[in-house]
Amino acid sequence: MIYLDSNATTRVHPDVLEAMLPYLTDQCYNPSSGYRAGKAVKKALEQAREQVAQLIGAEADEIVFTGCGTESNNAALYSLAEAVGKGKRIITSQIEHSSILRTCEVLEKRGYTIERVAVGADGRLDLAAWKEAVEQEDAGFATLMWANNETGVIQPVLEAAAMARAAGVPFHSDAIQAVGKCPVDVRAVEADFLSISGHKFHAPKGVGALYIRKNVSFEPLLFGGGQESGRRSGTENVASIVGLGKAAEMMRVRLEADGHAGVGALRDHFEQRLLAEVHGVQVNGSQEFRTKNTSHLAFEDCEAAGLLILLDEYGMACSAGSACMTGKQKPSHVQTAMGIPAKQAKSSLRISFSILTTREETDAAVEMVKKAVRKLRAVQGIGGVGPVTVYT
């Protein structure tokens, strides 16, 4: 299978797996143990902490390991909500991941006001509206994603964080789709909290991290044995944490070397071929400000659900640019916020590359997409999107 759904998850890199294996076999010890073997495992855990810190410009003791990006987002938001108190306004955007949006909905029911700032047609935050929001007297804290999971569009995080900082408003960024894919520097942005998920950059699923700026108060979600300096109790998932550290080191080296130029070249080659060889193809969102691995394309007179079925049959995996709910495709909240017409939204695919994607796979994927578009247009007819069977 040609795998082009790396924003959903990435394959564990062989070097990451190799680093993990000893901690799934011989080095099975609890890092909290007092004997030498346990202390050796603890040392590996701390090395991984340093590797993750270096990837984002942090200090090692500012990194807390979590079970996933969703946990990191929840932990940050609940801690910030506790710190600012009920009745305060939480500033976010209209295009956040569900782990932010759903948490905000819960907090709204608990007495907080949620302000969801709009984005432009390019998928980028309206900074004037953001500035006005964070400067309100009842502003409690702000949370903004670094890069969007659907479009790959990179948000003006530096400017948004500076506005929040100037207003005295704590700032969190969901950087799950950015870390490892583009430069992320918590010192330059001055984030108070930042969320990371390992499986987005070739570490395994089930491990993430939360950056907590030094001297920022934090209220844990989990209590118990006091692991992670009391900030996240529970015996650490050592093998996966070691894998996260290795993946972080790999991504840091690649970003410093060429900024993932190779991945960007594959994405651009893929888009250029489709734009030249298939009529009615459009890139959604900013082409200037986006992660190098993500292509979000609309195919005129094609329903994305139908394309996905055909591409799956041909041996290619990618995602729809809109959500399938109860067998009926609806535009996602991201596309709606960008003002993308429903018909265009329903015809959109997210194709996401990784460092493991090859040029041969990219060219083969182009041919598969061309074949699927021709077949679907022949079935549905030009000028309209007909009904197709979709996955539920």
N, C-alpha and C positions, 0 to 999 in steps of 0.2 A: 504493500500500500504506500502511496505517496502521501506523507503526512504534512499537511499545511494548516494545522490548527494549534499552533504553539502558544497562542494567547489563552487557550483553554488549559493546556498543560504541555510541558515539554518532556521529551524522553530523557531518562536519567543518563547522563554522559558516562561512557565507559570508565573514565578516570575517576569520576565521582563514585561509581559503584565499587571500584577497586579500593578506594579509600575507606569505604563503609564496611566492607566484608569482615575485617578483623573484629569489629565491634558487634557483629552478628554471630560470631563464632567464638574464638578463643578469648577475646577481650570482652567478656560478657558482664563484667563487674559493675556494681552500682557505684557511681562516682561519689556518692556521699559516704562510702565505706572508709574505715580508718586504716585498713591494711594497704600494703604497697601496690597491689594489683588495682585496687579501687582508685588509689591516688594517681596511677598512671592513666586511667580512663578519665579522671577529672582533668588531667593536664591536656588531654586531647580535646576535651570539651572547651577548655579555655583557649586553646589554639584556634578553634573554630570561631569563638567569640571575637578574637582579634582579627581573623580573616573577614568576617562580616563587617566589623567596624571599619576596616580599611577600605572596603568597597564604597562606603557612603561618607567617608571623612569623619567618622565618629571616634570616640575612645571606647575601649573594650568594655569598661564597666557601665557604659550607657546602652548596652545591648542586652535584651531579655529574650530568651528563646521561648517560643510559643508553639502551639499545635498546628497553626495555619494562619493565613492572612486574615481570615474572618475573625479569628480570636484576637489577633493584634488590633484590628479595627474596633472591635467591641470593647476591648480592654481600655483602649485610649479614650474612646468617647464616654464610656461610663465613668472613668476616672475624672475626666474633665467636667462632666456634668455634676459629679459629686463636689468637685472643687468650687464651681461657680455658683451652685445652688439653684433650686427651682425658681421658675419665673423668668429666668434669663433667656436670651435669644441665642440660638445656635445657628451660625452662618455656614451654609454649604452651597453646592451648586445643583443644578437640575439634572446633571449627567453622572452622578456618582454611582458606584457599584451598589448592588443590593445590600451588601453587608453594612454599608453606611446608611443607605436610604431606610432600610427596615429598622435599624437601630434608632435612627432619628424619629421614626414613627412611634416607636415604643416610648422614647423620651418625651415626645409631644403629648402622649396620653398621661404622662406623669407630671405634667405641669410646665414643660418647657415650650418656648415658641420656636418654630423652625422657619428660617428664611432660606429659600432656595433660589439662588441667584442665577439669572439666565445666561445663556451662551449665544454666540453669534452663529451665522450660517456655516462658518468654518469650524464650529465645534469648540471654539476657545471662549474662555470666561469673559463676560462683560466687566472689565475692571472698574469702570466708573460706578456701576451698580454695586460691585463688591465693596469699593471704598465707602460708599454711602452706608452700606449695611454694617460694616465693622465699626463705623464711627457712631452708631446709635448708642444712646446712653445705656440701654439694657443688653448690649452685646455681651455674651458670656464667653464663647470660644468659637473658633472657625475651623472647618475641615474641608480640604480641597484635594481631589485626586491629582496625582502628578501626570499620569498619562491615562487616557481612556481605554477601557478594555475592548470596546467595539471598534472604534475608529483609529486607535493609536495616537490620537491627537494629544500633543503635550501642552499642558496648561501653563499659563504665565505664573508659575508658582513663586518665583523670586519676587515679583512685584506684589502678588497677593499676600505673601507672608510679610513683606515689608509694611504693607498697609495695616495688617493686623497688629504687627509689632508696634507701629507708631501709635495705634489706638489703644495699646495696652491689652490686646486680646490674644490669649494663647492660641497657637496654631498647630494643627495636625495635618499630615498629608498621607493619604493612602497611595503609597508609591509601589504597589504590588506589580503593576504593569510597566514600571519604569526601571526599577532596580535591576541591574545586570544588562539592561538593554540600551540605556543612555546614561550620561553622567548624572549622578545624584550626589550632592554635597550638602549635608545638613548644616555645616558651618556657614556656607554662603547663603543658604535659604533661611537659616535661623529658625528651623522647625523645633517645636517643643516635643512632638511625638511624630514618628514616621513608621509606617507598616510595611513589612516585607513578607513575601511568600516564596519558599524555596522551589516549588515545582514549576514556577514560571521561568526559571533559568537553569534548568538541568539538574537540580537537586530532587530528591524524592518528594512525593506528596506526604502530608502529615507533619510538616515542620515549617515554622515561620519565625519571625523575629519582630520585636518592637523596639525601636529606638526611643529612649527616654532621656531628654537632655538633663545633664547633671544639675542637681539642685532643684529640679522641677518635682513638685509633689505628685505622688502616684498612689492610687487606691487599687489594690489587686482585685482581680475577679476571683482567683482561686486561693484558698487558704489551706494550710496543712503543715507539711514538714519544713517549710521555709526555704525551699530551693530557689535558685535565681535571686539570691540576696533578699528573700522574702517577698519578691515581686511576682512570682509565679510558682506556687507550690506544686509538687508532683515530681516523681522521679523522671529525670531527663531522658528523652529519646536519643540516646547517645549516637547510635549509628547514623540516624538521619541528620542530627546536628553536625556530625563530622562531614557528612555529605554536603550539607548546606555550606559549611566552611570551605570545602574544596571547590564547590561551584562558584562561590563568591570570589575566591582567589583567581580562578580561571577567567571569570568575567572582568575582573579588575585589570588583569594583564591585557586582555583583548581590547578593552575600552581605551586603556592608556596607549596601546600600540597603534590602533587605527580607527577607534570609535565604531567598530563593527561595520567597517566599510564593505566587507564581503557580503554580509547579509543584506545591506542596503542595495548593493549592486544587483543581487538576485531579485529583490523586490521590484526594483526599477525596471529590470529586464522583463520581468513578468508583466508588469503594467504596460510598458511600451509596446510589447508584442500584441497584447489584447486590444489596446487602443488603436493600433495600426491595422489589425487583422479582423476585428469584429466591429461592426457598426453598432452604435447605440450603447457604448460603454462609458461610464462616468465615474470619476474618483470622488468619493464623498469625504468632506472635511478638508482641513488644511493639508496641503502637500508640502508646505515649508516646515511646519511644526508638528512632527509626528515621529514615533519610534521607527527605526529603520526596518523593522521586521513586519510591519503591518500594512496591508492593503485592504481598503474597504471600497468595494466596487458595486455600482448599480448596473444591471443589464436590462436595457429597454425591452419591453414585451416578453419578459421572462419572470416567472414567480420563483423566488429563491428556494422555496420548499421543494419545488419540482427539480430545480438544478441540483439540490443536495442529494436527492434520491438517485438521479442519473450519475452524478459524480461518484457516489458511493458504489454504484454498480460498476463503474469504470475503474475503481481502485484509487480514488482520491478522497481524502478527508479534509473538510474545512467546515465553517459555520455559517449560518444565516446571519444576515445583518439585522434581523428582527426576530422577535420571540414567537415561538409556536405555542399557543395556549389552547387546550381542549380541541385540537384538530383545526384551529382557525388561526391563520397567521395575522398578527397585528404589529404595527410599527412599534419598535422599542421606545422607551422613554428618552433615550439618547437621540434617536433620529427625530422624534417629535420635538424635542427641545431645540434642535438645529433647524427646524422648519422644513425638513425634507418631506415632500408630498408623499401621501400614503402609498401611491402606486410605485413611486421610486423606492420607497423604504421596503416594500414587499419584494422588490427585485434585487435586493442587496446581499452580497456575500462578504464575509470577513475571511481573508486569506492571510495567515500569519506564518512566517518563516522562522528558522532558527539556525544556529551555527552548524547543525547537522544536515541541513538541506543542501542538496547538490544542484549544480547547473543542469545536469541531465534530468533530474526530477522536476526542476522548474520548467524546462521546455516540454517535458511530457505532460505536465499539469496544464500548460497552455493549450495543448492539443485536446486534452480531455474537456476543458472548459468550452473550447470552440465547438466540439462535437455535441456537448450537452445543450449549448445555446441553440445550435441549428435544429436539433431534434425537438426541443421544447417549443421553439417558435413555429415549427411546422405543425405541431399538435395544437398549440393554443391559438395560433393565428396572429398576424401582425395587427397591432392596434388595440389589443385587449389582453388581459390576463385571465385565462380560464381556470376552472377548478382543477385541482390536482390532489392526489392523496398525500397527506403529510404525516410525519411521525408525531405521535402524541406522547 
